[in-house]
Amino acid sequence: MLHSMILKERACQYMNRERLSAIAHEGIEFWNPVATEVCERWIDNLPLTSESEVLDVGCGRAALLFRIVERFGCRAVGVDIAESSIAAATAIAAARSIDARLQLKCEPFDGGSLPDRSYDLAACIGSTHAITDLEGALCLFARLVKPGGLVLVGDGYWQRAPDAGYLEFLGCTADAYRTHSGNLALAQDLAFEVVATHETSADEWAQYEDSYASNIERFVEANPHDPEAPAMARKIRAWRDAYLRWGKDTLGFGLYLLKVPE
Ligand SMILES: C[S@@+](CC[C@H](N)C(=O)[O-])C[C@H]1O[C@@H](n2cnc3c(N)ncnc32)[C@H](O)[C@@H]1O
């Protein structure tokens, strides 16, 4: 997505997506457009204890789980399909001596195998496609999270009706996203209580997009003979044009902290 990592991932059919994402996110702690200080504040204010059990689906390099485990001393499981992300996160967890409490699994996420009502917090930020979509993630988490427990999701929304050209560029239809209030209505229809929301600002988006693009441009410049460099350059320049032309006024990203009914 232009700005949405989800559609960015889907769009990279002709190059190694995992590698492109790792290059693009170099130096970016949380692999989503929410500002680091917002992520940190939200995590620090979670009502977790050392007894809590946490799940993060599509955890990337597990920045969320590192902070949660270190702050609350609880146990957590992170799942991600990307080998390089899980390998990097595993090494960091060992170096920080939190590996006994943090289980990191490199596999496609399969929620069907997990027991009901087993987590105090289930998270999925910028990764709902690892489950199906936002609705699928919320339905699954309503089952997996204990009564009174929490769900933390981050997903895209339309700030305004998308232009036909933008949809064509993204390769999706307008029903790929709801609006921000549509996301909230979905959560409420599924009986969640909305505890907190954050709509990513234009500055947060721009900082994420700028860092993402400049990381790839820097890589391409430094590695002109890399076989994937020309495709990476074409891809990021097309993304950048579409972001500036349409995306920055059209696509939003929301963070939602939701409570499962008691
Ligand atoms: C945009 S990143 C978000 C990472 C992390 N949640 C964050 O905010 O820092 C999306 C992640 O979803 C992972 N992913 C995509 N499909 C998946 C699947 N089927 N199972 C597990 N992880 C998946 C990708 O490898 C990627 O690390």
The ligand as an SDF file (V2000), in Angstrom:
LIG
                    3D

 27 29  0  0  0  0  0  0  0  0999 V2000
    4.4310   -4.8200    7.7470 C   0  0  0  0  0  0  0  0  0  0  0  0
    5.1620   -6.1390    8.6060 S   0  0  0  0  0  0  0  0  0  0  0  0
    4.6310   -5.7550   10.2610 C   0  0  0  0  0  0  0  0  0  0  0  0
    5.5560   -6.3170   11.3070 C   0  0  0  0  0  0  0  0  0  0  0  0
    5.2210   -5.9760   12.7550 C   0  0  0  0  0  0  0  0  0  0  0  0
    3.8500   -6.3320   13.1070 N   0  0  0  0  0  0  0  0  0  0  0  0
    5.4780   -4.5220   13.0450 C   0  0  0  0  0  0  0  0  0  0  0  0
    4.5160   -3.7330   13.0940 O   0  0  0  0  0  0  0  0  0  0  0  0
    6.6550   -4.1740   13.2620 O   0  0  0  0  0  0  0  0  0  0  0  0
    4.1070   -7.5270    8.1560 C   0  0  0  0  0  0  0  0  0  0  0  0
    4.6660   -8.8490    8.6090 C   0  0  0  0  0  0  0  0  0  0  0  0
    3.7190   -9.8910    8.3560 O   0  0  0  0  0  0  0  0  0  0  0  0
    4.4650  -11.0600    8.0520 C   0  0  0  0  0  0  0  0  0  0  0  0
    3.5920  -12.0450    7.4050 N   0  0  0  0  0  0  0  0  0  0  0  0
    3.0060  -11.9570    6.1810 C   0  0  0  0  0  0  0  0  0  0  0  0
    2.2920  -13.0620    5.9240 N   0  0  0  0  0  0  0  0  0  0  0  0
    2.4160  -13.8810    7.0100 C   0  0  0  0  0  0  0  0  0  0  0  0
    1.8890  -15.1670    7.3520 C   0  0  0  0  0  0  0  0  0  0  0  0
    1.0810  -15.8540    6.5230 N   0  0  0  0  0  0  0  0  0  0  0  0
    2.2070  -15.6930    8.5630 N   0  0  0  0  0  0  0  0  0  0  0  0
    3.0170  -15.0310    9.4150 C   0  0  0  0  0  0  0  0  0  0  0  0
    3.5490  -13.8070    9.1330 N   0  0  0  0  0  0  0  0  0  0  0  0
    3.2470  -13.2390    7.9500 C   0  0  0  0  0  0  0  0  0  0  0  0
    5.5770  -10.5260    7.1540 C   0  0  0  0  0  0  0  0  0  0  0  0
    6.6530  -11.4320    7.0550 O   0  0  0  0  0  0  0  0  0  0  0  0
    5.9280   -9.2200    7.8690 C   0  0  0  0  0  0  0  0  0  0  0  0
    6.9830   -9.3900    8.8020 O   0  0  0  0  0  0  0  0  0  0  0  0
  1  2  1  0
  2  3  1  0
  2 10  1  0
  3  4  1  0
  4  5  1  0
  5  6  1  0
  5  7  1  0
  7  8  2  0
  7  9  1  0
 10 11  1  0
 11 12  1  0
 11 26  1  0
 12 13  1  0
 13 14  1  0
 13 24  1  0
 14 15  1  0
 14 23  1  0
 15 16  2  0
 16 17  1  0
 17 18  1  0
 17 23  2  0
 18 19  1  0
 18 20  2  0
 20 21  1  0
 21 22  2  0
 22 23  1  0
 24 25  1  0
 24 26  1  0
 26 27  1  0
M  CHG  2   2   1   9  -1
M  END
$$$$
